[in-house]
Amino acid sequence: MARSTAAAGVILPRLDVPVRTIGGRDFDFAREIAVMAVINRTPDSFYDQGATFALDAAVAAARAAVADGADWVDIGGAKFAPGPPIPVAEEIDRVVPVVAALQGSGAVISVDTFDPDVALASIRAGAHVINDTTGVHDPRMAEVVADSDATLVITHSLARPRTPYPAPQYDDVVAEVAEFLLARVDRALAHGMPAERLVIDPGHDLNKNTRHSLELTRRLGEITALGLPTLVAVSNKDFIGETLDRDRDRRVEGTLAAAVYCILQGARIVRVHNVAAAVDAVRMTEAILGFREPAYLRHNLA
């Protein structure tokens, strides 16, 4: 476990390999936060309810996200929530054309999938990241990604893919999430995945209730201290809605508050739906932390 330093209540995690080249772009996660835009090619997506299911809508949304400042774009063709399985060929048909359309966009292209065959097809089409919300449930996922230049995101969740997990229980949710992530990192390493191409995600709301997700956010520094860059996917999630009594379309402010708090606890990639607002919040936070300079200086300089 990498130790962290704190200054004025801010956790600056000591990452084992802070500088990463992903999708031809260099990221120094010691001093940089990446904004990942969510693009769902599913008819029943959690947030947009299928608004980007059509191929042209998905590609247009992805390009708009890049124009709004997204560093990464995460394309999903099968949501995590319980439901009937999506045939592999159908999931590939949903995500691969979007990956192909985004070549040359300048963004890191991620594919949100828990199926190794979908990951393989996506990498061959040009994906730079595989975002596995089941945390290498299938060890072949690590083998597929290891046999490429792609990065693998390992997320905490307990259920088998697309299956329910009612009323999850934890004695100490943060300690148990950390233990799971370390075990799944070891699994990935054992199957050939190099540590310098791994990212972890505590999995807000994934097989967790609102109190669990709030506790994970409050103590996120215990996750970011594990030594790998931490991704947080807090955008518009139910723990925000239940905390603030807000429907899905009224959770942006709560999302930004949670994302900024996570950054102050050491998160280095934030996965969001509302890209323009998130980019401003993230860049402002970077400037306050001294990670970036203002765009310009005029006030009181005359």
Order of alpha helices (4+ residues) and beta strands (2+ residues): beta-beta-beta-beta-beta-alpha-beta-alpha-beta-alpha-beta-alpha-beta-alpha-beta-alpha-alpha-beta-alpha-alpha-beta-alpha
